[in-house]
């Protein structure tokens, strides 16, 4: 789904539930399409060496920004940008590759760890209330 469709699906959820919903969406998508995403990432990384233009999209960032926009005024601009960025780091094929290839976790353990990490960051920022 598009960022607008994800926003629509999350519009009644709390701040925390929105982030976790989006994380689950992109992690599930990465797990279900892992081989294709790894191939795409390999091609995109190879192209980024010779092409200085941005090669990859930013669907995670766009989805987070659109879904979390109603909460933007509840934190500083700096913290809003940081929670968008760190959330993006903890979801998708990039995070899945690290948890599986580096940490030797399976899909279930990967999902648990990435969710836990995001929950701890949210809690540490005091955004869990």
Steps between C-alpha positions, in 0.01 A plus 500: 500500500597862450590739782150648474342155533714425804398836650138404448552163669666660802290815545322373814812358666713660769844641421677183619257265329541689171878463504480133596234434233721655233806312624308172493373577149846563354665214689231255388532630144878448513463148639239399244706638211849449639664347193365766264587781740855367547544489121365853464724625780802337339424673170427833670824485699704418190337788311560743788876456455493648151187717520501784753124548475282349770417153374261372765163636599391605845166327551565435869582864570201625301262257673627599843481872428146482367373276781675684784430854376212555749751449785770727358428793731527278808880490474788710378575509128831328574336213691229463235765462229704263715207270580411487129859414406574246774167332438594467133831341597317236704276378220523359150748287313808681636411420862399146405837436334685606814285292735523192280849518352691666784301396808395159359134545596199349326202705380311471829798598717587780257150647527508472879840670529417784261169568676672491840765745378242745373291467817807574715586810296142625522499437875839668544372808318194508726265456206326190636233677704 
